[in-house]
Amino acid sequence: MSLLIQNIGLLVVDRHGLPRLQGTEMSRLDVLHDAWLLIEDGRFAAFGSGRVPASGRVPASGRVSGGSAVGSQVLDANGGAVLPSFCDSHTHLVYADSREGEFVDKIQGLSYEEIARRGGGILNSADRLHALSEDALYRASMHRIDEIIRKGTGAVEIKSGYGLNTADELKMLRVIRRIKETSPIRVVSTFLGAHAVGRQYSQPEYVDLVVNEMLPEVAREGLADYVDVFCDRGFFTPEETTRILEAALKYGLRGKIHGEELAPSGGVEVAVKCNALSVDHLESMTDEDIRLLRGTDVMPTALPGTSFFLNMPFAPARKMIQNGLGMAIASDYNPGSTPSGDMKFAVSLACIKMRLMPAEALNAATLNSAYAMGLSHDYGSIAVGKVANCYVTDPIPSVDYIPYAYTQPIINKVILGGEQVSG
């Protein structure tokens, strides 16, 4: 099956084929005007400016061997822009219920840590998830999946971490597997047993449980692509984080880290030591952390929605880029600290609050976030041969308009795997 999208006002493409962008590369955005885009067998096959040749044969500059627009289904973009789907590399969207009571607590001045000490936060979500059946958890989560698809996300990482015992962690991961099997969105699964300490355990007992019982079961059932640890003040120490990630590597599971959110925590140092795929949050990142990340394969990932919702400092994105690092942006969609999976809004926050240029923020939310899931060979940009995940907007004057119009719903069609799934 082939699909030809024509009458595109602005088309954002990738001619370079890099797995990630770093430093000054992040400002690179290749935009074609008055363009067309050809999709064949679920992948991007060709693109160009102007009219598709009458013969249907696409120009050599953008052609897949044998590429032809003849007989393609045609989609008229009506002068709108076409961009690669957002890739959201950090979410907790499998959860049981909302936590608006804690939202009110925050307004009244309680901190994240104070709410956690009172039995709220992650433990609150764990209690609610324990009482919910797997089927009910799946249905609730699919509502959120459908929501983020309509808002332009085409690949998403989903973490466990609201189970905090073996049975409930496995329940979460089975729900994530079910989403993978039934939704058109590309899903990456991350085991986050070390999100907090379950109520019935001491911290040493719980770390032993994660390493000796949870990890072997997760690996035996093939339920996770990655393993994450919340390495921060009041949660897990660098030593505990290292132990868990080294144990995960024995099962072929690479690490990801929550780090430097509440305080400088040593999370970046552990991420570099263990060759983690990403280190996320970074609201309390130091200059030494930036130095440690230079020249590594670890993707620093900022979660601007968390800073916005919790009224916390934002990650030092501008400083990271000025020091030659790449960076990703993700939503952190979860019921307590970021109840939103709107990646367009995350891009706007990155521009407004972290001083990224629109091109940098869009690259952070697409190609670099795909890299932070290990997917940038197939996702994150409109490049010949990649999976055809993209969205069509209303007509807009420039790509800068996307973060500028920070609440305007400009996405009107969504294409995943070469098929229109929304609009």
N, C-alpha and C positions, 0 to 999 in steps of 0.2 A: 504494500500500500504506500502511496506517495501523497504528499500534501504540499501545495504551493501557496505560500502566503504572499500576496502582492499588494501594491498600493500602500507600502510601508513608508511612513513619513521619516522615521528615524530607526535605524537598525544597529544595535550594539553587537559587534562581532569580535572574534579573537583570531588573529592571524599568526600569533607567535607560538602558541602551544606550550607555554611554560606551566609547570605544575603549581606554582604559586608566584606571587608578586611581592617584592621587597623594596623598601626604601623608595627611591624616586620612581621605580617601576609602577608603584601603586597609583600614580596619577595618569597612567596610560589607559585611554579609552578610545577605541576605534569605532567611530560612528559613520555609517553610510546614510545618505539621504536619498529619498525617492527610490526605495530598495525593494528587493524581493528575497524570499528565503524558501529553499526547497528542502523538504524532509522526505526521506525514503526509508522504509522498514524501521521506523522509530528513531532514526538518527538524522542529524543535520547532514545534508548531502551537498549543498551549494548555496551561495548567496551572491548578490551583486546589486549594482545601482542601475536605474533605468528600467527599460522593459526587458522581459525575458525574450530572447531571440525567437522569432516566429517559427523556426525549426524545432524549438523546444530543447535544443542542445545547449547546455549551460557553458559559459566561457571557461577556458582552461584555468584561469586564475582561481576559480573557486570550485572546481569540478571533482566529484567522486567519479572514478572510472565508470563510464557508461551512464552517468547521470543525465536524466532527461525529465523535462516537465510535461511531456506529452502524456495525456491520460490522467494527470494528477487531479485529485480533488482540489478545488480552489477556495481559499479563504481570503476575503477582502478585508484588509486592515483599516480601510477607510481613512488613511492618513495618520493612523495612530503609530506609536512607537512599539517596537518589539525588543525585549530584553531577555537575557537568560533568567530562568527562575532563581529565586533566592534559595540559598542553602543554609539551613539553620543548624549549626553544629553543637548546640547545647540547649536541651529542653528537658523538662520533667513533666510532660503533658499527660502522662498516665497517672492520674490521681483520682481520689474518691469524691472530694467535695471542695467547695470554696472555703476561704478563711477570712471573710470580710470583718469578723469580730476583731481579728488581730490588726486589720487595717485601721479600725477605730482606735485600738490601743496605741498604734504608732502615732496617730494624730494627737493623742493625749500625751505623747512624749516618751513612751516606752521604747527601748532599743531592741534590736534584733535579739541580742543575747539575753536581755531581761525577759522577753516573751518566751524564749526557749527555756529559761530556768523555771518559769511558771507552768511548764507543761505544754506550751504552745509550739509553734514552729513545726519542725520536721516530725516530732513525736506526735503532734496533733494529727497530722496527715496519716501517720502510721496507724494510729488508733482507728481512724475512719476507714482506711483501706482494709484493715483486718476484718471489719464487719461486712464488707461488700463482696459479693460473689464475683467470680472471674467474668461471667457473662455481663453482669452489670458494669463492671469496670471497663470492659471492652466497649460497650455501647457508649458510655460517657466519654471515653477517649476518642472514639470515632467522630463524635460531634466536633471535637477540637481539631482533629485531623482535617475534616471537611472545611472547617473555618480557615485554617492556615493555607490550604490549597487555593481557596477562593482569593486569598490575599497575596498569592504569588509565590508561595514556597513549593519547591519541587523535590527537595531532599531534606531529611530531618534526622537528627540524632535524638533518641529517646532513652533516658536513663531510668533504671530502677532506683531504689533508695528510700521508698516509703513503706517498705516491708519490715526491715530491721529484725527479721528472723528468717530462717531458711525457707519455710513454707511460703511466706508472703512475698519474699524476694523472687522466688521462683514463679509465683502467681503473676507478679508484675511482668517478668520477662516473657512468660508465655503469652500474655496479652500483647506485648510488643511484637512477638513473633506472629501473632494472629493479624495484627495491623499490617505487617510486612506482606502477608499472604493475600490480603483482601483489599488493599488500597493501592491506587495508582502511584502514590508518592513513594520515592525511594527512602527506605528506613534503615538506619544504623542503630544497633542495640548496644547499650553500655550498662554493665553491671556496676552499680554504685551501692553495694552493701555497706561500705564504709562512708555513709552519709551522716550518720549520728550513731550513738550507742543505744541499742534497744533497752527498754525500761528494766528488764529482768536481769541485766548483765552488768558486771563491772567492765571498765574499759579493756583491761587485759583479756578478760574472758571473751569479750565481744570480738576483739581482733583475732583471737584464736579461732573463734567460730567462723569468721570470714575466710580465714586462710585454710582451715582444716576441714570444714564442712560445706560452706556455701560455694567456694570456688570449685571444688571437685564436682559438685552437682551441676553447677552452671556449665562447666566444660563438658561433662558427660552428656548433657542434653543439647549441647551446641546452641545455647541461648544467647550468647553475647559475642559481639565483635570486639569490644574493648572493656577495660576495667578502669573505674574512676575512684578517687579517694578525696574526701573533703579535708585537705591539709590546711588547717587554720586554727587560730586561737580559740580554745574551748572545744575543739573537735579532735582531729587526729594529728599526732606529732609527725615531724619529718621521718623519724625512725620507724614509726608504725606504718607510715605511707610507703616507705622504701620496702619494708617487709612484705606488704600486700602486693605491691607492683612486681617485686621480684618473684613472688609466688605465682602471680598471674602469667608471667613470661614462661614459666615451666609448662603452661597449658597453651602456649602460643598466643596469648592475649596481651596486646600492647596497652600501655597505660595512658590515661588522661588524668589531669589533676585540677580540682578546685583549689585555687591558691591566692594568697595575698588579698583576700576580700576584706576581712575584719581587721587585719594587722599584718605587718611583714611577718611571714610565717615559715619561710624556708621552702615553700612550695615550688618556686622556680628552680632552686638548686636541686631539689629532688627530681623535677621534671627533666632537667639536663642530664643528671646522673643516670636516670633510668631510661633515657631516650623516649620520653613520653611523646605522644602525637601532638598534644596541645596542653597548654596550661591556661586556665580560664578564670575570669573575674579581674584580678590585677588592680583593683581599686587602690590598694596600698603598695603598689609596686615601687621599688627603689631604683636609683641609678645603677646600683650593683646588679640588680636583677636584669636590667637592660643589657649590661655588659656581659653577663653570663649567657644570655640568649643569642648573642651575635655569633654567627657561624654554625649554629646548630640546626637540626631539622624540626625543632619544637615550634609549633605555631602559637604565639600569644593571642588570646582571644578575649575581647572586651564584651561586656554585657551591659550596654548603656541603659536598657530598661530597668535593670536592678538599681542602678545608681539613681535614676529618676524616681522610681517608686519608693525607695527607702531613704531618699534625700541624703545620699552618700556621695563622697567624691567620685569622679569619673576616672577611669583608667587613663594614664598619660599617653594617649594615642599619638599625639603630635610628636612628642619626644621619641617614642619608639620609631616612628617613620624617619625622623631626622637622624636617628642613629643607625639607619640602614636595615631595620627590622621590617618584616611583613607583619600584618596583623589581620585577624578575622573579627567579624561581628556576629553575634548570635543573640537570640531573644531571651534565653533563660526562662521560657514559659513555665510557670509553676504557680501553685495556689497561694503561696505566702509572700514572696518577694517580687514577683513579676507576673501578674495574671494577664499576660498578653503575649501572643505569638505573632504580632504584626511586625514583620521584618521591614516593611516600608517605614514605619515609625522608628524602628531601631536605627535605620539609616539616617533619618532626619535628626535624631538625637546625637548621632555620631558627628554630624556636621555642626549642629547648634552648640552642643556642650563639649565635644572633644576637639572641635576645630578642624575636622577633616574636610577636605574639598569633596564635592559630590562624587567625582570619579573615584577618589580613594575609598570613600564609604561604600559605594556600589561594588567595587572590587573586593573589599573586605567581606561583604555580605553574599558574595557569589563564589568566585574562584577560590579565594583564600579560605572561606568557610567550608567549601568542598574539600580542600586540602586537609582541614582540621578533622574531617571524617574519613580520610583516606580515599576520597572519591574524585579528586580533581582530574584524573585521567579520563573520566567519563562524564563529569558534571561540572557546573559552575561557569560555563561560558558557551557562547554560540560559535563553535568551531567544527569544521568538517570532521565527521566521524563520531562526534560525541552524541550522547543520548539527547533526543530532541525535547528538552524541557524548557519552555519559555512562556511568556505572557504578552498579551497585546493590550496596549493602553488606549484611552481616548487620545485624540490629537493633542500633543503638547508642544510647546515652543522649543524645548531643549531637554536633555537628560537632567540638567540642574533643577528643572521644575519638580522632579520626583521628590527629593527631600524638602524642597521649598514648600510645596503644597502638603504639609505634614499630616493633615487629617483627610485630605480629599481622596475619595475612593476612585482612582483613575483606571484601575485594572478592569477590563471588561471581558477578556477571554483568556483562558488558561489552557495550555497544551502540555501534556505529560506523556512521554514516550511516543510522541508524534500524533497523539489523539487529543481532540478537544474534550476537556473534562468539565469546563465551566464556561458560562457566558453564551 
